[in-house]
């Protein structure tokens, strides 16, 4: 399990604040940070189309 640091949380906040697309998908910063924590811990699967 990955350790999430205060630095990680700050970086994710910068990403979220700087991206209208992220803010549309994740209206609350806390939701985005929870997603990123789960991703860092290997609990999230990202599905991509074959076109990506």
N, C-alpha and C positions, 0 to 999 in steps of 0.2 A: 504494500500500500504506500503510495507516494505521500510525502509530507507537503502540505500546502503552507506556504509562508505568507507573512504579511506583504512581502514584495509581490508574490503571485497575485494576491487579492488586488493590490494597487495596479498592477499591469492589466489585469482583467477589467478593472474599472476604467482605465484609460481606453482600452479597446472598445468597451461598451459605449462610453461617452462619445467617442470619435466616429461611431458607425451608426448611421440612421437605420441601416438594415438590421443590425443586431438589436437595436432598441425596438424595432418593430416586432422582431421574433421573440424577444425577451423584454417585455415592458418594464419589468422591475430588475434593478441591478442585482438584487439578492438571488433572483432566479437564474440569471446568467452565471453568477459565481457558483451557485450550487451545481449547475451543469458542468462548468469547468472543473470543479473539484471531482465530480463523478468521472469525468473524462480522464483526469490525471490518475485516478485510481483504477482505470481500466473497466469501469462499469458502464460505459457508453459505447454503443456501436454506431458508427457513422456509415450510412448507406449511400453509395454514390452510383449514379447511372453510368452505363458503359461509355457515354459520350464524354465524361469528365476525364 
